[in-house]
């Protein structure tokens, strides 16, 4: 098998992407708290749901990137022929 190397730049990009997903999940939670007029204590008590939502957002973003890169590779290979 071929060894692969994950660069420090790629690690930083992935961590930044995960942080952005966490912030989006927090903002969605804050929006729901404001709309449904619940206690702001929900920000702290629903942190595990926010973590799960951010991981789901990250997984969805990863799937979208894989589809995009696959289509890009497919069209680049067709152009070379």
ABEGO torsion letter per residue (X at the ends): XBBBBBBAAAAAAAAAAAAAAAAAAAAAAAAAAAAAGBBAAAAAAAAAAAAAAAAAAAAAAAAAAAAAAAAAAAAAAAAAX
